[in-house]
């Protein structure tokens, strides 16, 4: 746990200092999603949660990007979904948002049936050291840095991240 906290702080420090270099290499989105599913499946099953993924047929087998950072963003979003979901399911969905001449913009959404986030708290979920409710750190643990790091990593790669949520019904994070 301490190593995870230290790594989050170091990642955020590198991002803020402009010292985090992104790769632009061939990556296979299906392979990365399958890797995240494999790692998170045990945690989900321990809680009796269903974890699945749907990947649209038109998603290319390979694209250019940073596989390490895609894996990091997905691990954080799926990890949060597992942490904040007591029953139900978590789904990863990947599709093509936009096709350009020589590029494709992918859209990934992580949806859960967890505790949800109050409307007045949604605007702050990506702020540093912030969790949706004040008692979440005590109940669920965490530093409140994961979503901040996700947002910055996605934005560094020209993307955006958003959240929709209903208290008691779940949340959906899209990047």
N, C-alpha and C positions, 0 to 999 in steps of 0.2 A: 504493500500500500504506500509506504513512504517513497519507494522508488518511482511509483506512478505519479505521485504528487511532485516530486523533484523534476521528473521528465516534463510534466505539464508546465511547470514554472520556467524551465529552461527553454521549451518550445516557444512559449509566449515571449520570453525575453529576446530570443533570436528573431522572432517575427517583428517585434517592436523596434529592434535595432537594425532591421533590414539585412540581417545576416543569414536568413534561412533561404537556402538555394533550392529551387524547385527543379526537378528533372523534367525533361520532355523526351520521353522514350516510349517505345511501343509497350502498351499495356493491354491486357485482356480482361475486360470488365466482368465477364462471367466467372473467370478464375478467381478474381478478387472477391466477388460476392460469395462464391462457394467457400473460399477460405474464411471469410467472416462468419458464414453460417456454421462451418465446422467448429470454429473456436467458441461461438456463442451458444451453440445448440445445447451443450451440457448445462450451462447456467439456466437456460430457458426451461429445459426438461426438469431440472431440480425444483422449479417453481410450478411445474405443471402447465407451462405455457406452450402454445403452438408457435413455431418459428418457421416461416417459409419465405420464398422469394419468387417473383415472377419477372421474367426478362422478355421484353417484346422481341418478336422474331426479326424485326428490322434493325436491332442493335448490332453494329458491326462486331466481328470476332475480335478485332484489335483496333485500337485508337492510339493517338499520341497523348501523353500526359504523364503525371507523376503517380506511379502505382503505390508507392509508400504512403503518400499523403491521402490518396483515395481510400486506401485501407484504413488509415488513421481516422479519417472522418467517419467512415462507416462503422468502425469499431466503437467510436464514441457514441454515435447516434443509436446504434443497436444496443450497446451497453446501457445507455440511459433508459431505453425502452424496456429492457429486461428489469432494470432496477426499479422503475416506477410503475410496473405492471404487476398486479397481484393475481389476476386471472385473465384468461382470454388468449390474445395472440399478438404477435409482432410480424409485420410483413415488410419486406424490402421489394420495391418495384422499380424497375429500370426501363426507360423507354427513350425514344429519340424525340427531343424537343424541337430541333430544327436541323435541317440539312442545308449546307452551303455548297458552293462549287467543289471545294476540296477538303471540307471539314464537316464535322457533325457535332452538335451540341446535345449531350445526353442529359436526361433529367432522372434523378434518383429520389425516391420518397421512402421514408421509414415511418410506418404507421403502427401505433400500438393502441391497446384497449385499456390503458393505464389510468392513473389518477387524474390526468389532465392538468391544465394550467388555467387559472382564473384570467378572464379577459384583461383586467387591469394590470396583470403581471406579464402579459405576453411581450410587450415592448421592451422589457428589461432582461429577458432570458438569455440574450447574447452578451450582456454586460459582464465584465470581469468580476469574479468572486460573488456572483449572484446566483441564487437558486430561486425557483418559483415562489416558495413560501419560506418563511423564516425558520420553521421547524424542520425543513427537509434535510439540512446538514446534520442535525441530531438524529433524525430517523433513518436517513438513507446514506449518510456519509457523502464524501466528495468535497472538492475545493471550489466548485462554481467556475472553473476555468475551461472545462471541456467544450462547451458550446461557443465560448469566445474564440478558442483556438480553431474550432471547425469553421466558424464564420470567416475568420481571417484567412485560413488556408483556401477556402472556396473563393473568396474575393481576390486573393493573390493570383488565382488561375483564371480570372475573368468571369467568374460565376457569381450567383447570388444564393442566399439561403433564406428560407422563410419557415414560419410555423403557423399551424392552425390547431386549435385545441378547444375542447369542451370539458370543463370540470366533471369528473366522474365517468367520462366516456372515452377519453384518450387524446392523443396528440398525433400530429402528422408533420414531420420535418421534411422539407423538399430543398434539394440543391441541384 
